[in-house]
Amino acid sequence: MRMTVIGTGYVGVVHAACMADIGHDVLGVDIDEGRVAALSEGKAPIYEPGLNELLARTVRSGRLRFSTSTTDAARFARLHFVCVGTPQVRGGEAADVSHVDAVVDSMAPHVQPGSLIVGKSTVPVGTTARLGARLRAVAPHSEIAWNPEFLREGFAVADTRRPERIVVGVESRRAEAVLREIYQPMLISGVPFFSTDPATAELVKVASNAFLATKISFINAMAEVCDAAGADVVTLAEAVGADPRIGHRFLQPGLGFGGSCFPKDIRAFAARAEELGAGEAISFLHQVDEINTRQRRRTVDLARHLVGGSFAGLRIAGLGAAFKPESDDVRDSPALDVASAIRREGAEVRVHDPEAVDNARHRFPGLQYALDVPKACEGADLVLHLTAWPEYREISPAELGSVVRNRQILDARATLDAASWRSAGWTLSALGRPKITGMYTD
Ligand code: UGA
């Protein structure tokens, strides 16, 4: 089927390439000319496993092209996916849907009769209904549906090819039929398909992210209790998660969540619920957010405590800059938040990351950067493990011990093997693990 994908960020570029890969004829549209030029040569704008190969293949096949014009898009197809960003509004908690509105408004006068616009962006509940009315006023025979995206960064291609579920919020049987047809290869392979009204579909997305964020903050709240009670949060999480009704996933304690989705999505959800008069029902999301932010502060506090009360004049190493492993994304990265807070208190902070150094340097030019772990840790008074890249678990504590000034590491992701670090003469500390640290109880 012919389709356009408007917005070539994480969601759009992967969706466009995967749709072309399963045989559809796709035009990707973005206002960024540089990005469109690179994409037209099959070059991915982001680090995402498998994406470069997929783009190169689908562009070469002729089934994937790119343009900067939404009028081209309106002419190209009668099916349009909207994948533009919905960041947090400046100075507020709600989602800024102006980019989504602008796409629909600019397309509306040009769409072919009978067009279907399908939103994939994360939006406040009620957006489809609001935009549907606006579209119909200009293009009476066209309609809007919502098909939220659940892909995780770092697994974007795999998640798009084989999603856990496909959710579509539609106002007509025809819209549902079109979406069933385009996702047919996934449906044949057994991916569950939920067809519902637009409001429910919009809510499935934000409810899913809110639940996962709550699970992370829950275990981090337990870490605070463990610190107070002299218990160990890592063992606690393993034992609690062994109950299959709870499960281990997203029960990893540590520095908490960041990135372009969870923090802004839970705030936007709470703000929208407030507008709808249901704010009280999900007021706990404010606490989820607060617990998450507190983890960053507590990590800085623990680090300061470990170096004797002041960072002034010290050299601190930060392992990790991305908001999570397998990603080069540094948006709202807890790792960089902690690193820059420590720098502001007078330390020289040198950061390593396997993929995100370029992005980090761009946003945090005041930090120093190193291309390998020993360089980052040279002469360090304290090493901070801030992003759980698998390669950091492979570090030899004995070898790294020979480059630092103090064999002291704060495992802010609670994934390092404490015993092997300690047996190489290191002091390893972690929030929620007072017995491991043996020194942090307040
Ligand atoms: C998240 C969701 O997992 C996706 O389903 C969703 O589509 C996406 O947001 C979105 O709304 O676009 P993503 O932001 O890529 O995906 O990252 P996650 O893997 O969910 O991790 C989010 C944050 O939680 C990371 O900072 C990660 O380090 C942290 N995390 C995750 C924990 O602190 N503990 C855990 O146990 C798991």
Boltz pocket constraint, residues with backbone or C-beta under 6 A from the ligand:
constraints:
  - pocket:
      binder: B
      contacts: [[A, 122], [A, 149], [A, 150], [A, 151], [A, 152], [A, 153], [A, 154], [A, 209], [A, 212], [A, 216], [A, 248], [A, 249], [A, 250], [A, 251], [A, 252], [A, 253], [A, 254], [A, 255], [A, 256], [A, 257], [A, 258], [A, 259], [A, 260], [A, 261], [A, 262], [A, 265], [A, 323], [A, 324], [A, 325]]
      max_distance: 6.0
